[in-house]
Amino acid sequence: MPFLGILEDKALPHVPGTVILDEAQAHSGDVTGNLKHGRGKNSHIVLVPQPSDDPNDPLNWPQSKKILCMAIVGFGAMLYAGTIGPLTNAGLAVIAADFKTEIGAIVLDNGYQVLVVGGTGPIISALARKYGKRPCFLFSGLACLVGSIVGSTAKNEAAYLTARTVQGFAVTAYESLIFTIVGDLFFVHERGLYISIGSFLLAGIANLCSIVTGPITNSLGWKYLFHFFILFGGIQFLLQLLFVPETQFRRDHRNDIDELVEEDLAVSNKGATTTTIEKAGSPSPPSLPPRKTWREELAIFTGTYSTDSFLQLIIAPFAICLNLAALWVILVAAFFVGEYVIVAYVLAQLFSVPPYNLTAAGVGYLSLGPLIGGILASLTLALVSDPIIRWATRRNRGVYEPEYRLIPLLPAVAIGPALIGFGYVTQAGQSLYGAAFLYGLAVFSIMFVLTQTNSYALDAYRGMSNEIFIASMAAKNFLLFPYSYFINDYMAREGPVKVFTVFGGIGIGLLVTMPVVFVWGKRYRSFWARHDLLEKFHIKTHQEI
């Protein structure tokens, strides 16, 4: 039995997702000796997936180039996916007063934006799989610029709604594809750091947004939020255009040793195993293409990456819900992001009235708590996520199981006490500092959930990870849209205690299911490999491209 009680599978010689990661601990030199390894202190680490010999393979790019690409895409994720949604949250009361309407009406306008994000998710997924990620990112940047220009000149609620809706088209690519970029550029033993950074940029940075936008709304007016977005969005678009080439790559599927099922990679005394590994790590034909120049990498379209029909590609993110583990990741991630957004939706409602009577800037400053919580969670995960899997892999005789990514989920149970406590504090009109602390504790928990479930999806089901992230993003936004309809009325009618007790309890209930996925996850990966329902329905994910 693998370390920590994960149930072993006997139906397949090699379960996809399970790999020899630590060659020294596995004593597998005769099996993995032909494979490419890390360098320096990671020389005992088998590279998963195996890079090709093509110098244009993103896995072979210099580390500095990979980090630059991640930094620019991360900047885009911070702007579009992390900031567009909460851009006007701190000033909802001010905007409603300008348009002589209720706060709930402006919240609903923002709700239409998330509806656009969710609805365009499958389309962006299909476009990214067929034509690559680069054109999707560039389209997102243009949509943001157009929406921001409309918002900066809005004179009525209809124009504001148009601006927020158009901005919604800018969110989808950066919210869903940032994690697949990590899979494009980095190996399994490197991903934890970048996944945690990506999760913080998507969720944690939204709190910095409110801290900044509140004072801007107070001092300059809410339209300046759109003015600044034109500036920073334009800078990011140029950086993306000039320095982030296409990261999607046509690699021999035999190099994806984490997805092979033919042989048992952990058994070193089988001649057939060595043969399979040699095939996986064998060099490409001698006639390798030359390294692309910077000018060549500026191409927006780099070819077609799938021969499937566009309709089939659109269906794929919905179809992967047939995989119960993928469905679990989608539901858990979507609900926990929703927990954070619910608080954001009601902040102005709770704190702009007696006994708090906060201005837009004051409401924005409340986000210092969740900002600190998000930073602490991200730093913690960046420091411990990859070391934890290396520790568990060593204890498991050098074999890595993706379920080890779920170990850091344990602190996330704090979501229940945090939300319930936040409800009691705000209903009683008690300390602002206490409310900010509890809000921060909730975001701390949410960051653990988002980071580790995304890491698990990427490692356990890398072949369908693109579809999982798209489906998760769509589910989250389709969940947030009805929230925008009823959450403010529900809060006014029932009070914070009841509302946050309900949502905190549901969060704990979802986390209770984690041990089931952890213990039975490997067996389910094997079951899916043997009974792939997508294959039976002739629906392909990007692992077959």
C-alpha positions as CSV (number, residue, x, y, z in Angstrom):
1,M,0.0,0.0,0.0
2,P,1.4,3.5,-0.9
3,F,2.4,5.8,1.9
4,L,-0.4,7.4,4.0
5,G,-3.1,4.8,3.2
6,I,-3.7,5.4,-0.5
7,L,-5.2,2.2,-1.7
8,E,-3.1,0.3,-4.3
9,D,-4.4,-0.7,-7.6
10,K,-3.8,-4.2,-9.1
11,A,-5.7,-3.8,-12.4
12,L,-3.1,-1.9,-14.3
13,P,0.7,-2.2,-14.4
14,H,1.0,1.5,-14.3
15,V,-1.7,3.9,-13.2
16,P,-1.7,7.3,-15.0
17,G,-0.5,10.0,-12.7
18,T,1.7,7.7,-10.6
19,V,5.3,8.2,-11.6
20,I,8.8,7.4,-10.3
21,L,9.9,10.9,-9.3
22,D,12.9,10.2,-7.0
23,E,15.2,7.7,-8.7
24,A,17.5,7.3,-5.7
25,Q,14.7,6.3,-3.4
26,A,13.1,4.0,-5.9
27,H,16.4,2.4,-6.8
28,S,15.2,2.5,-10.4
29,G,18.4,3.5,-12.2
30,D,18.1,0.5,-14.6
31,V,14.5,1.5,-15.4
32,T,14.7,5.3,-15.5
33,G,18.3,5.7,-16.4
34,N,17.5,6.5,-20.1
35,L,15.1,9.3,-19.1
36,K,16.0,12.9,-18.7
37,H,16.6,14.2,-15.2
38,G,16.8,17.5,-13.3
39,R,20.1,19.3,-12.8
40,G,22.2,20.0,-9.8
41,K,20.4,19.1,-6.5
42,N,17.6,17.7,-8.6
43,S,19.7,15.3,-10.6
44,H,17.9,12.4,-8.9
45,I,14.5,13.7,-10.0
46,V,13.0,12.2,-13.2
47,L,11.6,14.9,-15.4
48,V,7.8,14.5,-15.7
49,P,6.7,14.9,-18.4
50,Q,9.8,14.1,-20.5
51,P,10.8,17.0,-22.7
52,S,11.4,16.3,-26.4
53,D,14.7,17.1,-28.1
54,D,13.2,20.0,-30.0
55,P,14.7,23.3,-28.8
56,N,11.3,24.9,-29.3
57,D,9.6,22.7,-26.8
58,P,8.5,25.0,-24.0
59,L,9.9,22.5,-21.5
60,N,13.3,23.1,-22.9
61,W,13.1,26.9,-22.7
62,P,15.6,28.6,-20.4
63,Q,14.3,29.0,-16.9
64,S,14.6,32.8,-17.2
65,K,12.3,32.7,-20.3
66,K,9.7,30.5,-18.5
67,I,9.7,32.8,-15.5
68,L,9.3,35.9,-17.7
69,C,6.3,34.3,-19.4
70,M,4.7,33.3,-16.1
71,A,5.3,36.8,-14.8
72,I,3.6,38.4,-17.7
73,V,0.7,36.0,-17.8
74,G,0.5,36.4,-14.0
75,F,0.2,40.1,-14.4
76,G,-2.6,39.5,-16.8
77,A,-4.3,37.1,-14.4
78,M,-4.0,39.7,-11.6
79,L,-5.5,42.5,-13.8
80,Y,-8.2,40.6,-15.7
81,A,-9.1,37.6,-13.6
82,G,-8.2,38.9,-10.2
83,T,-9.2,42.6,-10.5
84,I,-12.0,43.1,-13.0
85,G,-14.6,41.2,-10.9
86,P,-14.1,43.2,-7.7
87,L,-13.1,46.4,-9.4
88,T,-16.2,48.4,-8.2
89,N,-17.1,46.4,-5.1
90,A,-15.8,49.0,-2.6
91,G,-17.8,51.8,-4.4
92,L,-21.1,50.0,-5.0
93,A,-22.9,52.4,-2.8
94,V,-21.4,55.4,-4.6
95,I,-22.2,54.1,-8.1
96,A,-25.7,53.2,-7.0
97,A,-26.2,56.8,-5.7
98,D,-24.8,58.3,-9.0
99,F,-27.3,56.3,-11.0
100,K,-30.1,56.8,-8.4
101,T,-30.7,53.0,-8.0
102,E,-30.3,50.3,-5.4
103,I,-27.0,48.6,-4.5
104,G,-28.6,45.3,-5.6
105,A,-29.1,46.6,-9.1
106,I,-25.3,47.4,-9.5
107,V,-24.5,44.0,-8.0
108,L,-26.7,42.5,-10.6
109,D,-24.9,44.4,-13.4
110,N,-21.7,42.9,-12.1
111,G,-23.5,39.5,-12.1
112,Y,-24.0,39.8,-15.8
113,Q,-20.3,40.1,-16.2
114,V,-19.7,36.8,-14.4
115,L,-22.4,35.2,-16.6
116,V,-20.4,36.2,-19.7
117,V,-17.2,34.8,-18.1
118,G,-18.9,31.4,-17.5
119,G,-20.7,31.3,-20.9
120,T,-17.5,32.0,-22.9
121,G,-15.5,29.4,-21.0
122,P,-16.2,26.4,-23.3
123,I,-15.6,28.6,-26.3
124,I,-12.2,29.8,-25.1
125,S,-11.3,26.2,-24.2
126,A,-12.2,25.1,-27.7
127,L,-10.2,28.0,-29.3
128,A,-7.2,27.3,-27.1
129,R,-7.1,23.7,-27.9
130,K,-7.6,24.2,-31.7
131,Y,-5.5,27.3,-32.3
132,G,-3.3,27.7,-29.2
133,K,-3.4,29.8,-26.0
134,R,-1.6,32.9,-27.4
135,P,-4.5,34.3,-29.5
136,C,-6.9,33.7,-26.6
137,F,-4.8,35.8,-24.3
138,L,-4.4,38.6,-26.8
139,F,-8.1,38.7,-27.5
140,S,-8.7,39.0,-23.7
141,G,-6.4,42.0,-23.5
142,L,-8.3,43.8,-26.3
143,A,-11.6,43.1,-24.7
144,C,-10.4,44.6,-21.5
145,L,-9.3,47.8,-23.2
146,V,-12.6,48.2,-25.1
147,G,-14.7,47.6,-21.9
148,S,-12.5,50.0,-19.9
149,I,-12.9,52.7,-22.5
150,V,-16.7,52.3,-22.4
151,G,-16.7,52.3,-18.5
152,S,-14.5,55.5,-18.4
153,T,-17.2,57.4,-20.4
154,A,-20.3,55.8,-18.9
155,K,-23.0,58.3,-18.0
156,N,-25.8,56.0,-17.1
157,E,-26.4,52.5,-15.8
158,A,-26.9,51.0,-19.3
159,A,-23.4,52.1,-20.3
160,Y,-22.0,50.8,-17.0
161,L,-23.6,47.4,-17.7
162,T,-22.2,47.4,-21.2
163,A,-18.7,48.1,-19.9
164,R,-18.8,45.4,-17.3
165,T,-20.2,42.9,-19.8
166,V,-17.5,43.6,-22.4
167,Q,-14.9,43.4,-19.6
168,G,-16.2,39.9,-18.9
169,F,-14.8,38.7,-22.2
170,A,-11.3,39.6,-20.9
171,V,-11.5,37.3,-17.8
172,T,-12.0,33.8,-19.2
173,A,-8.6,33.0,-20.7
174,Y,-6.6,34.3,-17.8
175,E,-8.8,32.7,-15.2
176,S,-8.7,29.3,-16.7
177,L,-5.6,28.9,-18.8
178,I,-3.0,30.2,-16.3
179,F,-2.8,26.8,-14.6
180,T,-2.4,24.9,-17.9
181,I,0.5,27.3,-18.7
182,V,2.2,26.0,-15.6
183,G,1.8,22.5,-17.0
184,D,3.1,23.6,-20.4
185,L,6.3,25.1,-18.9
186,F,7.2,23.3,-15.7
187,F,7.7,19.7,-14.5
188,V,5.8,18.0,-11.8
189,H,8.4,18.7,-9.1
190,E,8.3,22.4,-9.9
191,R,4.6,23.1,-10.2
192,G,3.6,23.7,-6.6
193,L,5.3,27.1,-6.4
194,Y,3.7,28.4,-9.6
195,I,0.2,27.0,-8.9
196,S,0.2,28.7,-5.5
197,I,1.3,32.0,-7.1
198,G,-1.4,31.6,-9.7
199,S,-4.1,30.9,-7.1
200,F,-3.1,34.0,-5.2
201,L,-3.2,36.2,-8.3
202,L,-6.7,34.9,-9.0
203,A,-8.2,35.1,-5.6
204,G,-5.9,36.8,-3.0
205,I,-5.0,39.8,-5.1
206,A,-8.7,40.7,-5.4
207,N,-8.4,42.0,-1.9
208,L,-5.6,44.4,-2.8
209,C,-7.9,45.6,-5.5
210,S,-10.5,46.8,-3.0
211,I,-7.9,48.5,-0.8
212,V,-6.7,50.5,-3.8
213,T,-10.0,51.2,-5.5
214,G,-11.9,52.4,-2.4
215,P,-9.7,55.5,-1.9
216,I,-9.6,56.1,-5.7
217,T,-13.4,56.1,-5.7
218,N,-13.5,58.4,-2.8
219,S,-10.9,60.9,-4.0
220,L,-11.2,60.8,-7.8
221,G,-14.5,59.1,-8.6
222,W,-15.3,55.6,-9.7
223,K,-14.7,56.3,-13.4
224,Y,-11.0,56.6,-12.7
225,L,-11.0,52.9,-12.0
226,F,-11.6,52.4,-15.7
227,H,-9.1,55.1,-16.6
228,F,-6.3,53.3,-14.7
229,F,-7.4,50.0,-16.2
230,I,-6.8,51.4,-19.7
231,L,-3.3,52.3,-18.8
232,F,-2.3,49.0,-17.0
233,G,-4.3,46.8,-19.4
234,G,-2.5,48.4,-22.4
235,I,1.0,47.8,-20.8
236,Q,0.1,44.1,-20.1
237,F,-1.2,43.6,-23.6
238,L,2.0,44.9,-25.2
239,L,4.1,42.7,-22.9
240,Q,2.0,39.6,-23.7
241,L,2.3,40.4,-27.5
242,L,6.1,40.9,-27.4
243,F,7.4,38.4,-24.9
244,V,5.0,35.4,-24.4
245,P,5.1,33.0,-27.3
246,E,2.7,30.1,-27.8
247,T,3.3,27.5,-25.0
248,Q,1.1,24.8,-26.5
249,F,3.4,22.2,-28.2
250,R,2.9,19.0,-30.2
251,R,4.9,16.6,-28.2
252,D,5.1,12.8,-28.8
253,H,2.6,11.4,-26.3
254,R,5.2,8.7,-25.3
255,N,7.1,11.5,-23.5
256,D,4.1,12.0,-21.2
257,I,5.3,9.2,-18.9
258,D,2.8,10.2,-16.3
259,E,-0.1,9.2,-18.6
260,L,1.3,5.9,-19.9
261,V,-0.6,2.8,-18.9
262,E,1.3,0.0,-20.7
263,E,4.0,-0.8,-18.2
264,D,4.7,-0.7,-14.5
265,L,7.4,2.0,-14.1
266,A,8.1,1.0,-10.5
267,V,9.3,-2.5,-11.3
268,S,12.9,-2.5,-12.5
269,N,13.4,-6.2,-13.2
270,K,11.0,-6.5,-16.2
271,G,12.6,-6.3,-19.6
272,A,9.4,-4.9,-21.1
273,T,9.5,-2.0,-18.7
274,T,12.9,-0.9,-19.9
275,T,11.8,-1.2,-23.4
276,T,8.8,1.1,-22.8
277,I,10.9,3.6,-20.9
278,E,13.5,3.7,-23.7
279,K,10.7,4.4,-26.1
280,A,9.4,7.2,-23.9
281,G,12.9,8.8,-23.6
282,S,14.3,8.0,-27.0
283,P,15.6,11.0,-28.9
284,S,13.7,12.6,-31.7
285,P,14.8,12.1,-35.3
286,P,18.1,13.9,-36.2
287,S,16.4,16.5,-38.4
288,L,15.3,18.8,-35.6
289,P,13.9,22.2,-36.4
290,P,16.1,25.2,-35.6
291,R,15.3,27.4,-32.6
292,K,12.7,30.0,-33.5
293,T,13.9,33.6,-33.5
294,W,12.1,36.2,-31.4
295,R,10.4,37.6,-34.5
296,E,9.1,34.1,-35.4
297,E,7.8,33.7,-31.9
298,L,5.7,36.8,-32.4
299,A,3.3,34.9,-34.7
300,I,-0.2,35.1,-33.2
301,F,-1.4,31.9,-34.9
302,T,1.1,29.0,-34.9
303,G,-1.0,26.3,-36.6
304,T,-3.8,24.0,-35.6
305,Y,-3.4,21.8,-32.6
306,S,-6.5,19.6,-33.0
307,T,-8.4,18.1,-35.9
308,D,-11.6,17.6,-33.9
309,S,-14.7,19.6,-34.8
310,F,-15.2,22.9,-33.0
311,L,-18.5,21.6,-31.5
312,Q,-16.8,18.6,-30.0
313,L,-14.2,20.8,-28.5
314,I,-16.9,23.0,-26.9
315,I,-18.6,19.9,-25.4
316,A,-15.4,18.5,-23.8
317,P,-15.4,20.8,-20.7
318,F,-19.0,19.6,-19.9
319,A,-18.2,16.0,-20.7
320,I,-15.3,15.7,-18.2
321,C,-17.9,16.0,-15.4
322,L,-18.5,12.3,-16.1
323,N,-15.2,11.8,-14.3
324,L,-16.1,11.9,-10.6
325,A,-12.7,13.1,-9.4
326,A,-12.8,15.9,-11.9
327,L,-16.3,16.8,-10.9
328,W,-15.2,16.9,-7.3
329,V,-12.4,19.4,-8.1
330,I,-14.8,21.5,-10.1
331,L,-17.5,21.7,-7.4
332,V,-15.1,22.3,-4.5
333,A,-13.1,25.0,-6.3
334,A,-16.3,26.7,-7.6
335,F,-18.0,26.7,-4.2
336,F,-15.0,28.0,-2.3
337,V,-14.4,30.9,-4.7
338,G,-18.1,31.6,-4.3
339,E,-17.6,31.8,-0.5
340,Y,-15.2,34.7,-1.0
341,V,-17.3,36.5,-3.5
342,I,-20.4,36.3,-1.3
343,V,-18.6,38.3,1.3
344,A,-17.4,40.8,-1.3
345,Y,-21.0,41.3,-2.6
346,V,-22.3,42.2,0.9
347,L,-19.4,44.3,2.3
348,A,-20.9,47.6,1.2
349,Q,-24.3,46.5,2.4
350,L,-23.0,45.6,5.9
351,F,-20.5,48.3,6.5
352,S,-21.8,51.4,4.7
353,V,-24.7,51.7,7.2
354,P,-25.0,52.0,11.0
355,P,-23.3,51.1,13.2
356,Y,-20.2,51.2,11.0
357,N,-21.1,54.0,8.5
358,L,-17.9,53.4,6.4
359,T,-17.1,55.3,3.3
360,A,-16.0,53.5,0.1
361,A,-12.4,53.8,1.2
362,G,-13.3,52.4,4.6
363,V,-15.0,49.4,3.0
364,G,-11.9,48.9,0.8
365,Y,-9.6,48.9,3.8
366,L,-11.5,46.0,5.3
367,S,-9.8,43.9,2.6
368,L,-6.5,44.3,4.3
369,G,-7.5,41.2,6.4
370,P,-8.1,38.9,3.5
371,L,-5.1,40.3,1.6
372,I,-2.9,39.4,4.5
373,G,-4.6,36.0,4.8
374,G,-4.1,35.3,1.0
375,I,-0.4,36.3,1.2
376,L,0.2,34.1,4.2
377,A,-1.5,31.2,2.6
378,S,0.3,31.6,-0.7
379,L,3.7,32.0,1.0
380,T,3.0,28.9,3.2
381,L,2.0,26.8,0.2
382,A,4.9,28.1,-1.9
383,L,7.3,27.0,0.8
384,V,5.7,23.6,1.7
385,S,3.8,22.3,-1.3
386,D,6.6,20.9,-3.4
387,P,8.7,19.8,-0.3
388,I,5.7,17.9,1.0
389,I,5.3,15.9,-2.2
390,R,9.1,15.2,-2.2
391,W,8.9,14.1,1.4
392,A,5.9,11.8,0.7
393,T,7.5,10.5,-2.4
394,R,10.7,9.5,-0.5
395,R,8.5,7.8,2.1
396,N,6.7,6.0,-0.7
397,R,10.0,4.6,-2.1
398,G,10.5,7.2,-4.7
399,V,7.0,6.9,-6.3
400,Y,4.9,10.0,-6.5
401,E,1.1,9.8,-6.2
402,P,-0.9,12.9,-7.2
403,E,-3.1,12.5,-4.1
404,Y,-0.2,13.8,-2.0
405,R,-1.1,17.3,-3.3
406,L,-4.2,17.1,-1.1
407,I,-2.3,16.8,2.2
408,P,-2.1,20.6,2.7
409,L,-5.9,20.8,2.4
410,L,-6.2,20.1,6.2
411,P,-6.0,23.7,7.4
412,A,-8.9,24.7,5.1
413,V,-11.4,23.5,7.7
414,A,-11.0,26.9,9.3
415,I,-13.4,28.2,6.7
416,G,-16.4,27.1,8.9
417,P,-15.4,29.0,12.1
418,A,-14.2,32.0,10.0
419,L,-17.4,32.5,8.2
420,I,-19.7,31.8,11.1
421,G,-17.6,34.1,13.3
422,F,-17.8,36.8,10.7
423,G,-21.6,36.5,10.7
424,Y,-21.8,36.9,14.5
425,V,-19.4,39.9,14.6
426,T,-21.1,41.8,11.8
427,Q,-24.7,41.1,13.0
428,A,-23.7,42.4,16.5
429,G,-21.9,45.4,15.1
430,Q,-18.7,44.5,16.8
431,S,-15.1,45.2,16.1
432,L,-14.0,46.1,12.5
433,Y,-10.6,44.5,13.2
434,G,-12.3,41.3,14.3
435,A,-14.4,41.2,11.1
436,A,-11.3,41.9,9.0
437,F,-9.4,39.1,10.8
438,L,-12.2,36.5,10.3
439,Y,-12.5,37.6,6.6
440,G,-8.8,37.0,6.3
441,L,-9.0,33.6,7.9
442,A,-11.7,32.6,5.4
443,V,-9.5,33.7,2.5
444,F,-6.6,31.9,4.0
445,S,-8.6,28.7,3.9
446,I,-9.9,29.3,0.4
447,M,-6.4,29.7,-0.9
448,F,-5.4,26.3,0.4
449,V,-8.4,24.7,-1.3
450,L,-7.9,26.4,-4.7
451,T,-4.2,25.8,-4.9
452,Q,-4.2,22.2,-3.9
453,T,-7.3,21.1,-5.8
454,N,-5.8,22.7,-9.0
455,S,-2.5,21.0,-8.3
456,Y,-4.2,17.7,-7.9
457,A,-6.1,18.1,-11.2
458,L,-3.0,19.0,-13.1
459,D,-1.0,16.0,-11.8
460,A,-3.7,13.4,-11.6
461,Y,-5.5,14.2,-14.8
462,R,-3.1,16.3,-16.8
463,G,-4.6,15.1,-20.1
464,M,-7.9,16.7,-19.2
465,S,-6.7,19.5,-16.9
466,N,-7.5,22.2,-19.5
467,E,-11.1,21.1,-19.6
468,I,-11.2,20.8,-15.7
469,F,-10.0,24.4,-15.2
470,I,-12.4,25.7,-17.8
471,A,-15.3,23.8,-16.3
472,S,-14.4,24.9,-12.8
473,M,-14.2,28.5,-14.0
474,A,-17.6,28.2,-15.7
475,A,-19.2,26.5,-12.7
476,K,-18.0,29.3,-10.4
477,N,-19.3,32.0,-12.6
478,F,-22.7,30.3,-13.2
479,L,-22.9,30.0,-9.4
480,L,-22.1,33.6,-8.8
481,F,-24.7,34.9,-11.2
482,P,-27.7,33.7,-9.1
483,Y,-25.8,34.9,-6.0
484,S,-25.9,38.4,-7.4
485,Y,-29.7,38.0,-7.7
486,F,-30.5,37.0,-4.2
487,I,-27.6,37.4,-1.8
488,N,-28.2,41.0,-0.8
489,D,-32.0,40.4,-0.2
490,Y,-31.2,37.2,1.6
491,M,-28.7,39.0,3.9
492,A,-31.2,41.8,4.6
493,R,-34.0,39.3,5.4
494,E,-32.1,36.6,7.4
495,G,-29.1,38.5,8.8
496,P,-25.4,37.7,8.6
497,V,-25.4,34.9,11.2
498,K,-27.8,32.6,9.4
499,V,-26.3,33.3,5.9
500,F,-22.7,32.7,6.9
501,T,-23.6,29.7,9.1
502,V,-25.2,28.1,6.0
503,F,-22.2,28.8,3.7
504,G,-19.6,27.9,6.3
505,G,-21.4,24.6,7.1
506,I,-21.5,23.7,3.4
507,G,-17.8,24.4,3.1
508,I,-16.9,22.1,5.9
509,G,-19.2,19.4,4.4
510,L,-17.3,19.5,1.1
511,L,-14.0,19.3,2.8
512,V,-15.1,16.1,4.7
513,T,-15.2,14.4,1.3
514,M,-11.4,15.0,0.8
515,P,-10.3,11.7,2.6
516,V,-12.4,9.7,0.2
517,V,-10.6,11.2,-2.8
518,F,-7.2,10.8,-1.1
519,V,-7.6,7.2,-0.2
520,W,-9.5,5.9,-3.3
521,G,-8.0,8.3,-5.8
522,K,-5.5,6.0,-7.3
523,R,-8.0,3.2,-7.8
524,Y,-10.3,5.6,-9.5
525,R,-7.5,6.8,-11.7
526,S,-7.0,3.2,-12.8
527,F,-10.8,2.7,-13.2
528,W,-11.0,5.7,-15.4
529,A,-8.1,4.6,-17.5
530,R,-9.8,1.3,-18.1
531,H,-13.3,2.7,-18.6
532,D,-12.8,6.2,-20.0
533,L,-16.4,7.4,-20.7
534,L,-15.1,10.2,-22.9
535,E,-13.5,7.7,-25.1
536,K,-16.7,5.7,-25.3
537,F,-18.6,8.8,-26.4
538,H,-15.7,9.7,-28.8
539,I,-15.0,13.0,-27.0
540,K,-11.3,13.9,-26.9
541,T,-9.5,16.0,-24.3
542,H,-6.1,17.7,-25.1
543,Q,-4.2,14.5,-24.1
544,E,-5.1,13.0,-27.4
545,I,-4.0,16.0,-29.5
